[in-house]
Amino acid sequence: MPKFPVDAPRERVIKALGSLGFVVVREANHIAMARSNSDGSRTPLTLPNQRLIKGSTLRLILRQAEINRDSFLSAYQQA
């Protein structure tokens, strides 16, 4: 299993989340993303708009958006 990134580049994280179905809704001090689910609901996600995103912040974001660690890591490796 690949290691979780410590300081992940913002663009690579956005690409990985994009491959998981998220799209950028708004970009300012934070980046707002959202995913439309098959049941009609919507999953929001907010990232800090920094060049590098700390691993602890990224873990918290993934937990709040209910994204599996393994699915994110496989998308991150391909991004």
C-alpha positions in Angstrom: 0.0 0.0 0.0 1.5 3.4 -0.9 2.1 5.9 1.9 -0.2 8.8 2.5 1.3 12.1 1.2 2.8 14.4 3.9 2.7 17.6 1.8 0.6 17.0 -1.3 0.7 19.5 -4.2 -2.7 21.2 -4.6 -3.0 20.5 -8.3 -2.4 16.8 -7.9 -5.0 16.6 -5.1 -7.5 18.4 -7.3 -6.8 16.0 -10.2 -7.2 13.0 -7.9 -10.5 14.3 -6.5 -11.6 15.1 -10.0 -11.1 11.4 -11.0 -13.3 10.5 -8.0 -16.2 12.6 -9.4 -15.6 16.0 -7.7 -15.7 19.3 -9.7 -14.4 22.7 -8.7 -17.4 24.9 -7.8 -15.6 28.0 -6.5 -12.0 29.1 -5.9 -10.9 31.9 -3.6 -9.1 31.6 -0.2 -10.5 28.0 -0.2 -11.4 25.7 -3.1 -15.0 24.5 -3.0 -15.6 21.2 -4.8 -18.8 19.1 -5.0 -19.8 15.6 -6.3 -23.3 14.6 -7.4 -24.2 11.2 -6.0 -26.4 8.5 -7.7 -29.1 9.0 -5.1 -29.5 12.7 -6.0 -27.6 14.0 -3.0 -24.5 16.2 -3.2 -21.2 15.8 -1.3 -19.4 19.1 -0.7 -15.7 19.3 0.0 -13.5 22.4 0.9 -9.7 22.5 0.4 -7.4 25.3 1.5 -6.0 27.2 -1.5 -2.4 26.6 -0.6 0.4 25.3 -2.8 0.9 22.3 -0.5 -1.8 20.6 1.5 -0.7 19.0 4.7 -1.4 15.3 5.2 -3.4 15.8 8.4 -5.6 18.4 6.6 -6.1 16.1 3.7 -7.0 13.1 6.0 -9.7 15.3 7.7 -11.1 16.5 4.3 -11.3 12.9 3.1 -13.0 11.7 6.3 -15.6 14.5 6.1 -16.3 13.8 2.5 -16.5 10.1 3.2 -13.8 9.2 0.7 -12.0 5.9 1.3 -8.3 6.2 1.9 -7.4 3.5 -0.6 -9.6 4.9 -3.4 -8.0 8.3 -2.9 -4.5 6.9 -2.9 -5.0 5.0 -6.1 -6.5 8.1 -7.8 -3.5 10.2 -6.3 -1.0 7.8 -7.8 -2.5 8.1 -11.2 -2.8 11.9 -11.1 
